[in-house]
Amino acid sequence: MSDSYPMTVQGHEKLKEELHHLTTIERPAVVNAIAEARAHGDLSENAEYHAAKEQQGFLEGRIQKLNGKLAFAQVIDVSKLSGERVVFGATVTFIDVDTDEEKCYQIVGEDEADLENGKISVNSPISRALIGKTIGDTIIIPIPKGKLEVEILEVEFLG
């Protein structure tokens, strides 16, 4: 387990909401399902009981994982950051030198990554290549299809 999990304020809130939902709604529902299945008698051939117990195992595992991540969360308020250097939380606009295609991504925690919404994990190869660079830098990013040469056009900190 890592020492800390960097995440944005929004990502932290989302994990807290998920944990609350799991502990106040999902957990009691599974406990009720187990009790109901237990009431049907012989547990050795009771598929509902075994399914509910399996679901409880997955649920408790997720709750434990969320508790760990929240306990070691390094919450970063992106709106308080500034500058031209790419850091966690920055929204980076860059252009592919070969195709002139422009892309824009925010660097977020691994649980917040959502490529369709322009959010990439701080642990991704693109993020690792961008972090520490500044506006105007041209860098080569290793990608599965080879290499991507990009120039950083803009670094913003959008809360």
C-alpha positions in Angstrom: 0.0 0.0 0.0 1.3 3.4 -0.9 2.0 6.0 1.8 -0.6 8.4 0.4 -3.3 8.6 -2.3 -3.3 11.9 -4.0 -6.8 13.0 -5.0 -8.8 16.1 -5.7 -11.3 17.5 -3.3 -14.1 16.2 -5.7 -12.5 12.8 -5.8 -12.3 12.6 -2.0 -16.0 13.6 -1.7 -17.0 10.9 -4.3 -15.1 8.2 -2.3 -16.8 9.4 1.0 -20.2 9.2 -0.7 -19.6 5.7 -2.0 -18.4 4.5 1.4 -21.5 6.1 3.1 -23.8 4.4 0.5 -22.1 1.0 1.0 -22.2 1.2 4.8 -25.7 2.6 5.3 -27.6 1.0 2.4 -25.8 -1.9 0.8 -24.4 -3.5 4.0 -27.8 -3.6 5.8 -29.4 -5.0 2.6 -26.9 -7.9 2.4 -27.3 -8.6 6.1 -31.1 -8.8 5.5 -30.6 -11.1 2.5 -28.4 -13.4 4.5 -31.0 -13.5 7.4 -33.8 -14.2 4.9 -31.8 -17.0 3.1 -30.9 -18.5 6.5 -34.6 -18.6 7.4 -35.2 -21.0 4.4 -33.5 -23.8 6.3 -30.6 -26.1 5.1 -27.7 -23.8 4.3 -25.6 -26.4 2.5 -27.8 -26.4 -0.5 -29.1 -22.8 -0.2 -27.9 -20.9 -3.3 -29.4 -17.6 -2.1 -27.5 -17.8 1.2 -24.2 -18.6 -0.6 -24.8 -15.7 -3.1 -25.5 -13.3 -0.3 -22.5 -14.4 1.7 -20.3 -13.9 -1.4 -21.8 -10.5 -2.0 -21.1 -9.6 1.6 -17.4 -10.6 1.1 -17.1 -8.3 -1.9 -18.9 -5.5 -0.2 -16.7 -5.7 3.0 -13.6 -5.8 0.8 -14.6 -2.6 -1.0 -15.5 -0.9 2.3 -12.1 -1.8 3.7 -10.3 -0.6 0.6 -12.2 2.7 0.6 -11.5 3.2 4.3 -7.8 2.7 3.6 -7.7 5.1 0.7 -9.6 7.7 2.7 -7.3 7.3 5.7 -4.2 7.9 3.6 -5.8 10.4 1.2 -3.7 13.4 0.3 -6.5 15.8 -0.7 -5.3 18.6 -3.0 -7.5 21.7 -3.6 -6.7 22.4 -7.2 -8.2 25.8 -7.1 -5.4 26.9 -4.7 -2.6 25.9 -7.2 -1.1 28.1 -9.8 1.9 28.4 -12.1 3.1 27.1 -15.5 4.6 23.8 -14.2 2.5 20.6 -14.6 1.7 19.1 -11.2 -1.1 16.9 -9.8 -4.5 18.4 -10.4 -3.3 20.5 -13.4 -5.4 20.6 -16.6 -2.9 20.4 -19.4 -3.5 21.3 -23.0 -1.0 19.9 -25.5 -0.6 19.4 -29.2 0.6 16.3 -31.0 3.6 17.5 -33.0 3.0 15.0 -35.8 -0.8 15.4 -36.3 -1.5 18.9 -34.9 -4.2 17.2 -32.8 -4.9 19.1 -29.6 -5.7 17.3 -26.4 -6.6 18.5 -22.9 -6.5 16.3 -19.7 -6.6 16.9 -16.0 -4.2 14.9 -13.9 -6.2 13.2 -11.1 -6.0 10.4 -8.6 -6.3 6.8 -9.9 -9.9 6.4 -8.6 -10.9 9.6 -10.4 -9.5 8.8 -13.8 -12.2 9.0 -16.5 -10.7 9.3 -20.0 -14.0 10.2 -21.6 -14.2 13.2 -19.3 -10.6 14.3 -19.8 -9.3 13.0 -16.5 -6.2 10.8 -16.5 -4.5 9.0 -13.6 -1.4 10.5 -12.0 0.1 7.1 -12.5 -0.5 6.9 -16.3 2.5 7.1 -18.7 1.1 10.4 -20.1 0.8 12.0 -16.7 4.3 10.8 -15.6 5.8 12.3 -18.7 4.0 15.6 -18.3 4.6 16.2 -14.5 7.3 18.7 -13.9 7.3 20.2 -17.4 6.2 23.7 -18.3 4.4 25.6 -21.0 6.4 25.5 -24.3 8.2 22.2 -23.4 8.2 19.5 -26.1 8.3 16.0 -24.7 8.2 12.4 -25.9 5.6 10.2 -24.2 5.9 6.4 -24.5 2.6 4.9 -25.5 1.5 1.4 -26.4 1.7 2.3 -30.2 5.2 3.8 -29.9 6.0 7.4 -29.0 3.9 10.5 -28.9 5.7 13.9 -29.3 3.8 16.7 -27.8 4.2 20.4 -27.0 2.6 21.8 -23.9 0.4 24.7 -24.8 -1.4 25.5 -21.5 -1.4 24.6 -17.8 -4.5 25.5 -15.9 -5.7 24.9 -12.3 -9.5 24.6 -12.6 -11.1 23.9 -9.2 
